[in-house]
Amino acid sequence: MNKGYILSRLIRSIISVLIIMVIVFILVFTLVPRNSIFAKDDGFRKLATKPDEKLEYQYNIWQKLGYLEFVRSADYFQEKYEMNSPEMKEALEPGSKAAEEFKAEFEAKGYTVETYPKSGRYFAYKDIPVLKHVGIWLTNLIKIDTPWAIKDENNPELKRGLSFGTTETGGIALIGSGSKHKYLLYTDSHFPWLHQNIIKLTFGESYPTYQGLDVMDVLVDSQGKEVKRPITYATGKEASSGIIFGTLTYKPVLDRLDKQKFEDNYANFKTQKDNPSMMGISFLMGIFAVVLSYGLGIPIGLLMAKRKDKLADKLGMAFIIFTIAVPSLAYIYLFRYLATAAFDLPNVFTTYGASDVRSWILPVISLAIPSIGSLMLWTRRYVVDQTNQDYVKFAKAKGLNQGEIFRRHILKNASIPIVHGIPASLAGCIAGAIVTESIYAVGGMGKMLPSAIQQYNNTMIVALAFIFSTVSVLSVLAGDILITKVDPRISLTEKAGRS
Amino acid sequence: MSEKEELKKTSAKAASGAKEGKKKTSYISAKDSRRITKFNRKITKKLENDREEAGKDPASYTTKMRDPNNVVEFDNMCTYFFSDVGTVKAVDGISFDVPKCSTVGVVGESGCGKSVTSLSLMQLLQRPAGQTVGGEIRLNMGDGTALNIVNTPVEKMQELRGNYISMIFQEPMTALNPVFRIGRQVNEVIELHNPEMTEEEVKARTMEMLELVGIANKEGVYEMYPHELSGGMRQRICIAIALACRPGLIIADEPTTALDVTIQAQILDLLQNLKDKINSSIMLITHDLGVVAGMADYVVVMYAGRVIEKGTADDIFHHPAHPYTIGLMKSKPVVGKKVDALYNIPGSVPNPVDMPNYCYFRDRCEMHCEHCSGKYPPEIRISDTHVVSCYRFFETGEVLGYPKTVDVEGLLNG
């Protein structure tokens, strides 16, 4: 095992993921017409009778998504004149001296100055070229939280520093002051037990669905109803809430209720919901499906190889051919129909929700069926191939019996390519759950991708592309590392090809 | 008398088969193909059943050696392959002995049945297609009894393999399991045949074997994987594995073909020395006359599935009698002798699916006479140790007997 090699592979993986993201980003933000992103926004549709507000809403959204820079004349004059002063009112009127100055100034800066359809007031906007857009997005992609992150003019005495302590729930934590998050590192009773808030990936705001939320939060935060439990706040106030203390973030202005609960300015938090996050559901479902497909596919494949050309082998072959020849969509529907008819199982995930085992059974089996077939086929092929190797003949000449040869010699050799494929099939199950999740209405990432495309949720598409490509690239690396554990002939070194 | 009649019958059948074969050359019609497949299925099923029956009764596979000084006696052994193009008589009635503490070289060109002979002795044929259908292979168990390998059940064979008979293969590069350490692979065979030994004893024996085969860095090699060793080293490991249980017979199936000449000499020396150390015999299978000349006490020359000449190394190399052997000797380059072109035997080996009913070598033979168009020549003794199957000695030598072939169609009906 060569650490240098793995590091360089990791770096290359990250670079390739970045390249994929940039390509997806450019494609999505240039090819999707910018007007069509409002198609699924109900709030936008309600503004149909108010052309000025509609226009302003439109430009605000575009600015938020990074398409352009938008300046209202009202905002511009607010800095010069007092609110509601006569000068202000005059300046806003089109044709006034101040308004013409605004127009001249922004046109000189390269902005396009236009008027509102009804009031006739001026506003200015400037398109951001797509490469600059990518650049801005990339620089904001990774946010690192430090004790100097918060710049609050109303709170100049905010202390800056780091200390070790405990969270309200008793976990060990690295506590930041002056940072965006209160707990930069903390432990609690939830998987994966150690959490960090130092490095955050921000892909931008979700629009038009999940408005106002960062897309990463949409994918990672738990969904559903809040799970309330009795808790005690730092002030000693007792209440029932689903607060996750680890997610406390800085809130510039505290209201009365906040002051009852918290001693400091860290008063924003997320709550624990009853369903796992989209990402969590997809990963769990992927892992279950992989466990199921390997748990069934490999033993059956081994059995087929052992009983080559006998009845068991032929039945297995029939199953394999069925799963390969028939489109997965067709037999997933067939399977769903038969299984719901025969057993009392829900045909959609949402009937009982994520907390009920019954919800998981059909989607997991549906997800596993195609990979069971191909695993059976490959396992059988590898084992049959190994059976004809010279070392098997030599093992026979040593005096080993069939069973011993199979267990001691063939199995380990045949397992090499199978082990290599495990991470890739896990990635396949996570990213490839689009069909299954859509059919069973599972609230996971797989269902999110087609709906994000339908709803023109551009940031979400980019974020999902990032997650899927990361999972795939890392799984290839994981497969290469795993194979070195089972095959002594393979070592991961930079110079292996040259020496 | 009956033997001769039988032979006439089979040769007549072979003749009719040959005519058919000539008419259709290598083309097989769909009808014929179906017939062959059906026949193969029937005959292999019957042979497997017979073997299973025979395996149940120890009496059916225990015999006595003809000569207790032999380790192995092949007695008219026939190994056929029931392939899709017909029955291939890979080995058809061969007889020879491997005496104790000696080296017997089996030579012949590719496809003459050398390897099939050794695989039959190990029962490593690709069954059910490959079957030893007739004759006996007697293995001396050392206590006055002998086993007939042809009928020995698989469980008994597993005790013998690696323990009484062991085998060294041609390709050391692929014979070792690539994913296990050398130590484990040597330990495995010792543990298997000596279940009473403790782990330390097994390891000590492995170390001893590694030292014996001339591996200097035995501690290091014990922990290595096969791919970390050179071809010569790997062949040494194979030899260590083969010799670990001190077998009475070592079959070396072209042990040096995949190695370069310097390593070849070392490996052969090693084999010869070790053989003497553990008092075993070697059956050396090769197509390299030089190797045989250097090592063998006795030589068996095979051609197209039959033994055509056998004798001591001196007989074969200095007084070759069969035209094929003479041809082989002539086609060998000799240092210091200048020739324009190396001699080669004209023609090629007959098709193994339908062999002629006369001497297999007649069509290529420069010395053939009118006898040669008759049936296949018998074994003829021309000196105490020298036996040849050629009509040139029919008048002068002592006729020992014709090779016994097996009528597979009759086997199914009888």
Interface residues (C-beta under 8 A of the other chain):
Chain A: Q389 D390 Y391 K393 F394 A395 K396 A397 K398 G399 L400 N401 R408 H409 K412 N413 I416 V486 D487 P488 R489
Chain B: M122 L124 V154 E155 Q158 E159 L160 R161 G162 N163 S166 M167 F169 E171 T174 A175 L176 N177 P178 V179 F180 E188 V189 L192 H193 Y225 H227 C238 I241 A242
